[in-house]
């Protein structure tokens, strides 16, 4: 990583902090080492052991995101909050778009939906592009292009997601397109993801940042359902052909949060390399007093790469693991 890139990265991170401070978001700093996590069946994690002289050994985990602690702060009345923190995800190929240790920007806006956070993200990118010494790349310039998952999926695959809400119907559509099914562990979500990654994501419009909204409700996450529809109130932001941010209208129904935790834990227990302990009190945060809110998680390294014109996140991280492992 060149010194000039480090200087640009520092400028970008300072601009991010200034942007949120000027809008009365409180910067917080939460643990990256935790005795419990939100179980997410699609994410593999790192574990370690904490030894105490009298109390013995305790399993701890590197957090894949600060979500669990930031939601606790919201429950305590902290209001709009943000942080930039190291996050960790195991079993991902280190290289151009991934590093097991990465920097995440996460912010939560109270009394807001996912749609309300789109203008915040637009203004953030506009601010960051203006901070660069030269004009920023056009594919980062707001306003964002907006497309629904239903629209873009049909446009590129010919599959109407509304009509394939069961696994059997999606399976039939996939088989007609020549997909093979690997076995009994295939699910609606995994089959959808294979089709999306093969036929949709590589051809997403790239001339402007793209907000892809209304994700299928079959993709389990802690985003709220959109009543009367098969969608969750969630969007992802693509720029330069890569995903850079993910946003939810947060689920605040304690029964739904609890059901999600139980289902995801069962899936991790069946298939994951590391099975973390979970916070059994997490769903109790969501009392009637818990505010309606929307959270955004943004990959800082990917965004810095796009803003600086680097070919890989390896060019914007000091000592990326891929380089260390080659030595």
C-alpha positions as CSV (number, residue, x, y, z in Angstrom):
1,X,0.0,0.0,0.0
2,X,1.5,3.3,-1.1
3,X,1.9,6.2,1.3
4,X,-0.1,8.4,-1.0
5,X,-3.0,5.9,-0.7
6,X,-2.8,5.9,3.1
7,X,-3.1,9.7,3.0
8,X,-6.2,9.5,0.8
9,X,-7.7,6.8,3.0
10,X,-7.1,8.9,6.1
11,X,-8.8,11.8,4.4
12,X,-11.8,9.7,3.5
13,X,-12.2,8.3,7.0
14,X,-11.9,11.8,8.5
15,X,-14.6,13.0,6.1
16,X,-16.9,10.1,7.1
17,X,-16.5,11.0,10.8
18,X,-17.1,14.7,10.0
19,X,-20.2,13.9,7.9
20,X,-21.9,12.0,10.7
21,X,-20.8,14.3,13.5
22,X,-22.2,17.3,11.7
23,X,-25.6,15.5,11.5
24,X,-25.6,14.7,15.2
25,X,-24.9,11.0,15.0
26,X,-23.0,9.9,18.1
27,X,-19.8,8.0,17.3
28,X,-19.5,4.8,19.5
29,X,-16.9,2.1,19.9
30,X,-18.1,-1.4,20.7
31,X,-16.2,-4.7,21.3
32,X,-14.7,-6.7,18.5
33,X,-14.2,-9.6,20.9
34,X,-17.5,-11.0,22.3
35,X,-18.7,-14.1,24.2
36,X,-21.8,-14.2,22.0
37,X,-23.0,-13.3,18.5
38,X,-26.1,-13.1,16.4
39,X,-26.1,-16.4,14.6
40,X,-25.9,-16.0,10.8
41,X,-25.9,-19.2,8.9
42,X,-24.2,-17.6,5.8
43,X,-21.2,-16.2,7.8
44,X,-18.3,-18.3,9.2
45,X,-16.6,-16.7,12.2
46,X,-13.3,-16.7,14.1
47,X,-13.1,-18.1,17.6
48,X,-10.5,-17.8,20.3
49,X,-10.1,-18.7,24.0
50,X,-9.8,-16.4,26.9
51,X,-8.1,-17.9,29.9
52,X,-8.7,-16.6,33.4
53,X,-6.6,-17.9,36.3
54,X,-9.5,-18.8,38.6
55,X,-12.5,-19.0,36.3
56,X,-11.0,-21.1,33.6
57,X,-11.3,-20.9,29.8
58,X,-14.0,-19.0,27.9
59,X,-14.8,-19.2,24.2
60,X,-14.9,-15.8,22.6
61,X,-15.6,-14.7,19.0
62,X,-14.4,-11.9,16.7
63,X,-17.5,-10.0,15.7
64,X,-18.5,-10.1,12.0
65,X,-20.3,-6.8,12.5
66,X,-21.0,-4.4,15.5
67,X,-24.8,-4.9,15.1
68,X,-25.5,-6.8,18.3
69,X,-23.9,-4.1,20.5
70,X,-25.2,-1.1,18.5
71,X,-28.7,-2.3,18.9
72,X,-28.2,-2.6,22.7
73,X,-27.1,1.1,22.7
74,X,-30.2,2.0,20.8
75,X,-32.3,0.2,23.4
76,X,-30.5,2.3,26.0
77,X,-31.6,5.6,24.3
78,X,-28.3,6.6,22.6
79,X,-30.2,7.9,19.5
80,X,-28.6,8.1,16.1
81,X,-25.2,6.3,16.2
82,X,-22.4,5.3,14.0
83,X,-19.0,3.7,14.1
84,X,-16.1,2.5,12.0
85,X,-14.7,-0.7,13.3
86,X,-12.8,-3.8,12.4
87,X,-15.0,-6.8,11.5
88,X,-14.0,-10.4,10.9
89,X,-15.3,-13.1,8.6
90,X,-13.8,-16.5,8.2
91,X,-13.8,-18.9,5.2
92,X,-13.7,-16.1,2.6
93,X,-11.1,-16.1,-0.2
94,X,-8.7,-13.3,0.6
95,X,-8.0,-11.1,-2.5
96,X,-9.4,-8.5,-4.7
97,X,-12.7,-7.9,-2.8
98,X,-12.3,-9.8,0.5
99,X,-10.0,-9.7,3.5
100,X,-10.9,-11.7,6.6
101,X,-10.3,-8.6,8.7
102,X,-11.9,-5.5,7.2
103,X,-13.2,-2.1,8.2
104,X,-17.0,-1.6,8.4
105,X,-18.9,1.6,8.7
106,X,-22.3,1.0,10.4
107,X,-24.9,3.7,11.2
108,X,-28.4,3.6,12.7
109,X,-31.0,6.3,12.1
110,X,-34.0,6.4,14.5
111,X,-37.6,6.9,13.3
112,X,-36.4,6.0,9.8
113,X,-37.0,3.2,7.2
114,X,-34.6,1.7,4.8
115,X,-35.8,4.2,2.2
116,X,-35.1,7.1,4.5
117,X,-31.5,6.0,4.7
118,X,-31.0,6.2,0.9
119,X,-30.6,10.1,0.9
120,X,-28.2,9.8,3.8
121,X,-26.0,7.3,1.8
122,X,-26.3,9.6,-1.3
123,X,-25.2,12.6,0.5
124,X,-22.3,10.6,2.1
125,X,-21.0,9.5,-1.3
126,X,-21.4,13.0,-2.7
127,X,-19.4,14.4,0.2
128,X,-16.6,11.8,-0.2
129,X,-16.4,12.3,-3.9
130,X,-16.0,16.0,-3.3
131,X,-13.2,15.4,-0.9
132,X,-11.0,13.8,-3.6
133,X,-8.4,16.0,-5.3
134,X,-9.7,15.2,-8.7
135,X,-13.3,14.6,-9.9
136,X,-14.6,11.3,-8.6
137,X,-15.6,8.4,-10.9
138,X,-19.1,8.8,-12.5
139,X,-20.2,5.4,-11.1
140,X,-20.0,6.9,-7.6
141,X,-21.9,10.1,-8.3
142,X,-25.4,10.4,-6.8
143,X,-28.3,10.4,-7.4
144,X,-28.5,6.6,-7.1
145,X,-30.3,4.5,-9.7
146,X,-33.1,2.5,-8.0
147,X,-34.3,-0.9,-9.1
148,X,-36.3,-3.6,-7.3
149,X,-35.0,-7.1,-7.0
150,X,-38.2,-8.3,-8.7
151,X,-37.5,-6.1,-11.7
152,X,-33.8,-6.8,-12.2
153,X,-34.3,-10.6,-11.6
154,X,-37.0,-10.9,-14.2
155,X,-35.1,-8.6,-16.7
156,X,-32.0,-10.8,-16.6
157,X,-33.4,-14.3,-15.9
158,X,-37.0,-14.3,-17.2
159,X,-38.1,-15.6,-13.7
160,X,-40.9,-13.8,-12.0
161,X,-40.0,-14.0,-8.3
162,X,-43.7,-13.5,-7.3
163,X,-44.6,-16.7,-9.1
164,X,-41.8,-18.9,-7.6
165,X,-42.4,-18.4,-3.9
166,X,-42.0,-22.1,-3.1
167,X,-38.8,-24.1,-3.5
168,X,-40.5,-26.5,-5.9
169,X,-41.5,-23.7,-8.3
170,X,-38.1,-22.0,-8.2
171,X,-36.5,-25.5,-8.7
172,X,-38.6,-26.0,-11.8
173,X,-37.7,-22.6,-13.2
174,X,-34.0,-23.3,-12.5
175,X,-34.1,-26.8,-14.1
176,X,-35.7,-25.3,-17.3
177,X,-32.7,-22.9,-17.5
178,X,-30.2,-25.8,-17.2
179,X,-29.2,-25.5,-13.6
180,X,-28.2,-28.7,-11.7
181,X,-29.3,-29.2,-8.1
182,X,-26.4,-30.3,-5.8
183,X,-28.5,-32.3,-3.3
184,X,-30.8,-32.4,-0.4
185,X,-29.2,-29.3,1.3
186,X,-30.4,-27.0,-1.5
187,X,-32.9,-24.3,-0.2
188,X,-34.9,-21.6,-1.9
189,X,-32.3,-19.1,-0.7
190,X,-29.2,-21.0,-1.9
191,X,-30.8,-21.6,-5.3
192,X,-31.9,-18.0,-5.6
193,X,-28.3,-16.9,-4.7
194,X,-26.8,-19.2,-7.3
195,X,-29.0,-17.7,-10.0
196,X,-28.5,-14.2,-8.9
197,X,-24.7,-14.4,-8.7
198,X,-24.6,-16.2,-12.1
199,X,-27.0,-14.2,-14.2
200,X,-27.9,-10.9,-12.4
201,X,-25.1,-9.5,-10.3
202,X,-22.5,-9.5,-13.2
203,X,-24.7,-7.4,-15.4
204,X,-26.2,-4.9,-13.0
205,X,-26.2,-1.3,-14.4
206,X,-22.9,0.3,-13.5
207,X,-23.0,3.8,-14.8
208,X,-24.4,5.2,-11.5
209,X,-24.5,3.8,-8.0
210,X,-27.4,1.3,-7.9
211,X,-29.8,0.7,-5.0
212,X,-31.3,-2.8,-5.3
213,X,-34.3,-2.9,-3.0
214,X,-37.0,-5.3,-1.8
215,X,-35.2,-8.5,-1.2
216,X,-37.2,-11.8,-1.1
217,X,-38.5,-12.6,2.4
218,X,-37.2,-16.2,2.0
219,X,-33.7,-14.7,2.6
220,X,-33.6,-14.8,6.4
221,X,-32.2,-11.6,8.0
222,X,-33.2,-9.1,10.7
223,X,-34.9,-6.8,8.1
224,X,-38.6,-6.1,8.6
225,X,-41.1,-7.7,6.3
226,X,-43.1,-5.3,4.0
227,X,-46.7,-6.2,5.0
228,X,-48.8,-7.8,2.3
229,X,-45.8,-8.5,0.0
230,X,-43.2,-11.3,-0.4
231,X,-40.4,-8.8,0.3
232,X,-38.2,-7.6,3.2
233,X,-37.5,-3.9,3.5
234,X,-33.9,-4.1,2.6
235,X,-31.6,-2.6,0.0
236,X,-28.0,-3.2,-1.1
237,X,-25.9,-0.5,-2.8
238,X,-23.7,-1.5,-5.8
239,X,-21.0,0.8,-7.3
240,X,-18.4,-0.1,-9.8
241,X,-19.9,-3.5,-10.1
242,X,-19.5,-4.5,-6.5
243,X,-21.7,-4.5,-3.4
244,X,-20.6,-1.8,-1.0
245,X,-23.5,-1.4,1.5
246,X,-26.5,-3.2,2.9
247,X,-29.5,-1.5,4.6
248,X,-32.5,-2.8,6.6
249,X,-35.6,-1.4,8.2
250,X,-34.7,-3.2,11.4
251,X,-37.0,-5.9,12.7
252,X,-38.2,-4.9,16.1
253,X,-40.8,-7.6,16.8
254,X,-39.3,-9.6,19.6
255,X,-41.1,-12.8,18.5
256,X,-39.7,-12.6,15.0
257,X,-36.2,-11.7,16.3
258,X,-36.3,-14.7,18.6
259,X,-37.6,-17.0,15.8
260,X,-34.7,-15.8,13.6
261,X,-32.1,-16.4,16.3
262,X,-33.4,-20.0,16.9
263,X,-33.6,-20.9,13.2
264,X,-30.2,-19.5,12.3
265,X,-28.6,-21.2,15.3
266,X,-30.0,-24.5,14.3
267,X,-28.6,-24.1,10.8
268,X,-25.2,-23.1,12.1
269,X,-25.2,-26.1,14.5
270,X,-25.9,-28.4,11.5
271,X,-23.4,-26.9,9.0
272,X,-21.0,-24.3,10.4
273,X,-17.3,-24.8,11.3
274,X,-17.7,-22.7,14.4
275,X,-21.0,-22.5,16.4
276,X,-21.0,-19.4,18.5
277,X,-22.9,-18.9,21.8
278,X,-25.9,-16.6,21.4
279,X,-27.2,-13.8,23.6
280,X,-30.4,-15.3,24.9
281,X,-31.6,-11.9,26.1
282,X,-31.2,-10.2,22.7
283,X,-34.8,-10.4,21.6
284,X,-35.9,-8.9,24.9
285,X,-34.3,-5.6,23.8
286,X,-37.3,-5.0,21.5
287,X,-39.9,-3.7,23.9
288,X,-42.7,-1.3,22.7
289,X,-40.3,1.5,23.6
290,X,-37.6,0.4,21.1
291,X,-37.6,3.0,18.4
292,X,-38.3,2.3,14.7
293,X,-34.9,2.5,13.0
294,X,-32.9,1.7,10.0
295,X,-29.3,0.5,9.9
296,X,-26.7,0.6,7.1
297,X,-23.5,-1.5,7.0
298,X,-20.9,-0.2,4.5
299,X,-17.6,-1.8,3.5
300,X,-15.1,1.0,3.9
301,X,-12.2,-0.8,2.2
302,X,-14.3,-1.4,-0.9
303,X,-15.4,2.2,-1.0
304,X,-11.9,3.5,-0.5
305,X,-10.7,1.3,-3.3
306,X,-13.4,2.8,-5.6
307,X,-12.7,6.4,-4.6
308,X,-8.9,6.0,-5.1
309,X,-9.1,4.0,-8.3
310,X,-7.2,1.0,-6.9
311,X,-7.7,-2.3,-8.6
312,X,-8.1,-4.3,-5.4
313,X,-8.8,-3.7,-1.7
314,X,-5.3,-5.1,-1.2
315,X,-4.1,-1.7,-2.5
316,X,-6.0,0.2,0.3
317,X,-5.2,-2.1,3.3
318,X,-1.9,-2.1,5.1
319,X,-0.7,-5.7,5.3
320,X,-3.6,-7.5,3.7
321,X,-3.7,-11.2,4.8
322,X,-3.2,-12.4,1.2
323,X,0.1,-10.6,1.1
324,X,1.2,-11.8,4.5
325,X,0.5,-15.4,3.7
326,X,2.7,-15.2,0.6
327,X,5.7,-14.2,2.7
